Amino acid sequence: MINLVWGSSFKKAYKRVGVASPYLKPKITQALETFTDNPQHPSLRTHKLSGQLRGLWAFVVAYDCRVVFQFLDERNVLLIDIGKHDEVY
């Protein structure tokens, strides 16, 4: 099981997304639970990022909602950002 570390930028972005799109909160909760059980679950479409975000990863919450994160080690993940595709990339 993966341990999630909520970074300060992720906390701010999570609040912003929750206010702008309250319908996403249950989807975000479900995606994070799925991620902690299996980070490579097919529904998440987990992928490495490139360019300026090289070394980071992302997964899909909903059609236009992504979570950007970094593997700290095999069991710990730092959540960095959440939001629309164009906002987080």
VEXVEXVO-936529 format. One line per 10 residues: for each residue x, y, z of N, C-alpha, C, O. Coordinates in nm, 4 decimals. Layout:
BEGIN
X Y Z X Y Z X Y Z X Y Z; ...
This chain:
BEGIN
0.0836 -0.1188 0.0000 0.0000 0.0000 0.0000 0.0878 0.1248 0.0000 0.1933 0.1284 0.0633; 0.0425 0.2259 -0.0715 0.1168 0.3503 -0.0866 0.0734 0.4509 0.0201 -0.0454 0.4641 0.0495; 0.1710 0.5217 0.0776 0.1457 0.6288 0.1726 0.1495 0.7614 0.0968 0.2482 0.7917 0.0298; 0.0425 0.8406 0.1069 0.0344 0.9686 0.0365 0.0790 1.0824 0.1271 0.0323 1.0951 0.2403; 0.1696 1.1650 0.0762 0.2147 1.2854 0.1455 0.1579 1.4037 0.0683 0.1927 1.4249 -0.0478; 0.0709 1.4802 0.1321 0.0064 1.5935 0.0657 0.0981 1.7153 0.0746 0.1161 1.7723 0.1821; 0.1555 1.7547 -0.0385 0.2383 1.8745 -0.0429 0.1530 1.9996 -0.0271 0.0325 1.9955 -0.0518; 0.2138 2.1105 0.0138 0.1377 2.2339 0.0362 0.0722 2.2838 -0.0927 -0.0401 2.3341 -0.0887; 0.1399 2.2708 -0.2062 0.0806 2.3147 -0.3323 -0.0384 2.2269 -0.3701 -0.1355 2.2750 -0.4285; -0.0306 2.0968 -0.3363 -0.1428 2.0069 -0.3637 -0.2631 2.0445 -0.2778 -0.3760 2.0459 -0.3268
-0.2400 2.0751 -0.1498 -0.3495 2.1125 -0.0600 -0.4239 2.2352 -0.1123 -0.5470 2.2384 -0.1123; -0.3487 2.3363 -0.1570 -0.4099 2.4582 -0.2107 -0.4890 2.4278 -0.3367 -0.6019 2.4742 -0.3528; -0.4297 2.3498 -0.4259 -0.4963 2.3160 -0.5517 -0.6210 2.2306 -0.5263 -0.7220 2.2466 -0.5947; -0.6142 2.1406 -0.4287 -0.7284 2.0555 -0.3940 -0.8458 2.1417 -0.3472 -0.9600 2.1183 -0.3869; -0.8179 2.2403 -0.2638 -0.9236 2.3311 -0.2174 -0.9825 2.4091 -0.3353 -1.1042 2.4254 -0.3448; -0.8966 2.4567 -0.4240 -0.9416 2.5336 -0.5400 -1.0312 2.4491 -0.6303 -1.1351 2.4963 -0.6766; -0.9914 2.3244 -0.6553 -1.0712 2.2339 -0.7390 -1.2034 2.2031 -0.6701 -1.3077 2.1987 -0.7354; -1.2001 2.1819 -0.5400 -1.3220 2.1505 -0.4647 -1.4245 2.2625 -0.4699 -1.5447 2.2363 -0.4747; -1.3784 2.3869 -0.4690 -1.4688 2.5015 -0.4762 -1.5212 2.5180 -0.6191 -1.6407 2.5393 -0.6393; -1.4328 2.5082 -0.7171 -1.4712 2.5280 -0.8573 -1.5566 2.4138 -0.9115 -1.6475 2.4360 -0.9915
-1.5268 2.2911 -0.8674 -1.5961 2.1728 -0.9197 -1.6269 2.0751 -0.8073 -1.5602 1.9722 -0.7965; -1.7263 2.1043 -0.7229 -1.7547 2.0168 -0.6070 -1.7892 1.8738 -0.6465 -1.7683 1.7818 -0.5673; -1.8417 1.8529 -0.7673 -1.8748 1.7173 -0.8130 -1.7506 1.6299 -0.8274 -1.7618 1.5074 -0.8319; -1.6319 1.6914 -0.8347 -1.5085 1.6138 -0.8502 -1.4589 1.5534 -0.7190 -1.3842 1.4556 -0.7213; -1.4985 1.6095 -0.6051 -1.4442 1.5614 -0.4770 -1.4600 1.4112 -0.4576 -1.3623 1.3461 -0.4206; -1.5792 1.3514 -0.4808 -1.5885 1.2059 -0.4631 -1.5029 1.1298 -0.5648 -1.4499 1.0231 -0.5337; -1.4893 1.1839 -0.6852 -1.4054 1.1189 -0.7860 -1.2582 1.1248 -0.7458 -1.1833 1.0295 -0.7670; -1.2175 1.2372 -0.6878 -1.0788 1.2507 -0.6414 -1.0529 1.1518 -0.5284 -0.9501 1.0840 -0.5273; -1.1456 1.1433 -0.4334 -1.1322 1.0494 -0.3217 -1.1190 0.9067 -0.3730 -1.0325 0.8316 -0.3279; -1.2051 0.8696 -0.4676 -1.2012 0.7338 -0.5240 -1.0692 0.7086 -0.5958 -1.0096 0.6020 -0.5803
-1.0232 0.8057 -0.6740 -0.8978 0.7890 -0.7483 -0.7791 0.7745 -0.6524 -0.6903 0.6924 -0.6755; -0.7775 0.8537 -0.5455 -0.6678 0.8426 -0.4480 -0.6705 0.7078 -0.3769 -0.5651 0.6500 -0.3505; -0.7892 0.6570 -0.3456 -0.7993 0.5245 -0.2829 -0.7502 0.4162 -0.3785 -0.6765 0.3259 -0.3388; -0.7913 0.4259 -0.5035 -0.7452 0.3299 -0.6042 -0.5945 0.3367 -0.6180 -0.5278 0.2336 -0.6264; -0.5404 0.4581 -0.6203 -0.3964 0.4786 -0.6349 -0.3191 0.4174 -0.5186 -0.2153 0.3546 -0.5396; -0.3687 0.4351 -0.3954 -0.2959 0.3795 -0.2799 -0.2940 0.2267 -0.2838 -0.1986 0.1642 -0.2374; -0.3991 0.1669 -0.3392 -0.4036 0.0210 -0.3513 -0.3191 -0.0296 -0.4669 -0.2515 -0.1317 -0.4549; -0.3230 0.0423 -0.5797 -0.2511 -0.0007 -0.6999 -0.2203 0.1209 -0.7866 -0.3052 0.1634 -0.8650; -0.0994 0.1779 -0.7740 -0.0653 0.2980 -0.8501 -0.0698 0.2786 -1.0024 -0.0793 0.3762 -1.0769; -0.0633 0.1563 -1.0475 -0.0650 0.1297 -1.1914 -0.2007 0.0782 -1.2396 -0.2095 0.0181 -1.3467
-0.3062 0.1012 -1.1615 -0.4394 0.0553 -1.2012 -0.4744 0.1157 -1.3372 -0.4547 0.2354 -1.3580; -0.5258 0.0354 -1.4295 -0.5541 0.0846 -1.5655 -0.6484 0.2057 -1.5707 -0.6351 0.2897 -1.6596; -0.7420 0.2156 -1.4779 -0.8365 0.3273 -1.4816 -0.7683 0.4618 -1.4556 -0.8207 0.5662 -1.4944; -0.6521 0.4598 -1.3903 -0.5801 0.5830 -1.3577 -0.4927 0.6339 -1.4725 -0.4596 0.7523 -1.4790; -0.4566 0.5444 -1.5612 -0.3676 0.5782 -1.6734 -0.2416 0.6516 -1.6239 -0.2039 0.7561 -1.6768; -0.1788 0.5946 -1.5225 -0.0583 0.6521 -1.4631 0.0535 0.6566 -1.5669 0.0770 0.5595 -1.6390; 0.1224 0.7714 -1.5735 0.2275 0.7870 -1.6740 0.3364 0.8830 -1.6258 0.3122 0.9721 -1.5443; 0.4578 0.8618 -1.6794 0.5698 0.9504 -1.6524 0.5513 1.0791 -1.7310 0.4923 1.0806 -1.8390; 0.6030 1.1865 -1.6744 0.5980 1.3141 -1.7440 0.7366 1.3447 -1.8019 0.8371 1.2886 -1.7583; 0.7398 1.4325 -1.8985 0.8673 1.4658 -1.9630 0.8839 1.6175 -1.9676 0.7999 1.6921 -1.9174
0.9913 1.6608 -2.0275 1.0185 1.8042 -2.0385 1.0508 1.8645 -1.9032 1.1294 1.8087 -1.8266; 0.9901 1.9788 -1.8740 1.0166 2.0481 -1.7477 0.9686 1.9676 -1.6267 1.0148 1.9901 -1.5148; 0.8773 1.8753 -1.6489 0.8234 1.7941 -1.5393 0.8874 1.6557 -1.5321 0.8343 1.5656 -1.4672; 1.0012 1.6390 -1.5986 1.0705 1.5104 -1.5960 1.0977 1.4698 -1.4506 1.1362 1.5525 -1.3680; 1.0772 1.3432 -1.4217 1.0946 1.2913 -1.2865 0.9639 1.2851 -1.2093 0.9567 1.2243 -1.1025; 0.8611 1.3482 -1.2635 0.7302 1.3453 -1.2005 0.6387 1.2509 -1.2770 0.6687 1.2113 -1.3896; 0.5286 1.2159 -1.2158 0.4289 1.1264 -1.2733 0.2922 1.1924 -1.2627 0.2755 1.2916 -1.1918; 0.1950 1.1369 -1.3336 0.0578 1.1877 -1.3248 -0.0402 1.0729 -1.3424 -0.0078 0.9699 -1.4014; -0.1604 1.0923 -1.2902 -0.2696 0.9998 -1.3191 -0.3979 1.0790 -1.3389 -0.4093 1.1942 -1.2971; -0.4937 1.0147 -1.4033 -0.6201 1.0776 -1.4407 -0.7257 1.0521 -1.3335 -0.7441 0.9390 -1.2886
-0.7947 1.1586 -1.2932 -0.9071 1.1476 -1.2008 -1.0367 1.1441 -1.2808 -1.1220 1.0580 -1.2594; -1.0500 1.2379 -1.3722 -1.1661 1.2497 -1.4595 -1.1157 1.3024 -1.5940 -0.9961 1.3255 -1.6117; -1.2063 1.3207 -1.6864 -1.1684 1.3596 -1.8217 -1.0656 1.4725 -1.8238 -0.9644 1.4618 -1.8931; -1.0893 1.5799 -1.7496 -0.9956 1.6919 -1.7507 -0.9450 1.7250 -1.6102 -0.9373 1.8419 -1.5722; -0.9109 1.6227 -1.5347 -0.8554 1.6427 -1.4012 -0.7398 1.5458 -1.3818 -0.7559 1.4244 -1.3946; -0.6229 1.6011 -1.3507 -0.5020 1.5212 -1.3335 -0.4407 1.5457 -1.1962 -0.4554 1.6534 -1.1384; -0.3720 1.4445 -1.1452 -0.2924 1.4570 -1.0237 -0.1468 1.4367 -1.0634 -0.1120 1.3370 -1.1268; -0.0622 1.5317 -1.0255 0.0817 1.5225 -1.0504 0.1473 1.4834 -0.9188 0.1148 1.5381 -0.8134; 0.2403 1.3879 -0.9258 0.3026 1.3374 -0.8041 0.4445 1.2919 -0.8313 0.4890 1.2844 -0.9458; 0.5149 1.2614 -0.7220 0.6521 1.2113 -0.7303 0.6660 1.0915 -0.6369 0.6228 1.0960 -0.5217
0.7268 0.9846 -0.6877 0.7591 0.8708 -0.6023 0.8799 0.9092 -0.5172 0.9867 0.9383 -0.5710; 0.8639 0.9097 -0.3850 0.9752 0.9372 -0.2949 1.0574 0.8107 -0.2724 1.1802 0.8152 -0.2651; 0.9881 0.6987 -0.2618 1.0484 0.5667 -0.2541 0.9393 0.4669 -0.2901 0.8354 0.5061 -0.3432; 0.9607 0.3386 -0.2624 0.8643 0.2365 -0.3045 0.7279 0.2492 -0.2372 0.6277 0.2038 -0.2925; 0.7226 0.3091 -0.1207 0.5964 0.3147 -0.0449 0.5417 0.4556 -0.0234 0.4287 0.4710 0.0230; 0.6189 0.5576 -0.0561 0.5770 0.6951 -0.0279 0.5705 0.7787 -0.1548 0.6599 0.7746 -0.2393; 0.4616 0.8549 -0.1656 0.4381 0.9389 -0.2828 0.4046 1.0803 -0.2353 0.3229 1.0986 -0.1451; 0.4684 1.1794 -0.2967 0.4398 1.3193 -0.2689 0.3418 1.3703 -0.3727 0.3729 1.3726 -0.4918; 0.2223 1.4116 -0.3280 0.1230 1.4704 -0.4175 0.1608 1.6164 -0.4381 0.1764 1.6910 -0.3415; 0.1756 1.6575 -0.5643 0.2277 1.7902 -0.5958 0.1200 1.8867 -0.6444 0.1152 2.0016 -0.6006
0.0342 1.8408 -0.7343 -0.0646 1.9314 -0.7937 -0.1855 1.8524 -0.8406 -0.1774 1.7322 -0.8657; -0.2977 1.9222 -0.8519 -0.4195 1.8636 -0.9063 -0.4930 1.9738 -0.9806 -0.4962 2.0887 -0.9366; -0.5514 1.9377 -1.0924 -0.6274 2.0359 -1.1683 -0.6468 1.9920 -1.3111 -0.6218 1.8771 -1.3476; -0.6925 2.0876 -1.3920 -0.7138 2.0602 -1.5340 -0.5811 2.0370 -1.6030 -0.4763 2.0834 -1.5580; -0.5878 1.9648 -1.7120 -0.4687 1.9288 -1.7897 -0.3794 2.0499 -1.8148 -0.2593 2.0446 -1.7884; -0.4358 2.1571 -1.8649 -0.3551 2.2754 -1.8978 -0.3008 2.3482 -1.7753 -0.2027 2.4218 -1.7862; -0.3616 2.3294 -1.6610 -0.3151 2.3953 -1.5392 -0.1950 2.3240 -1.4777 -0.1038 2.3891 -1.4267; -0.1941 2.1922 -1.4822 -0.0895 2.1175 -1.4122 0.0302 2.0833 -1.4991 0.1378 2.0548 -1.4466; 0.0140 2.0856 -1.6316 0.1260 2.0529 -1.7189 0.1927 2.1762 -1.7682 0.2898 2.1681 -1.8434
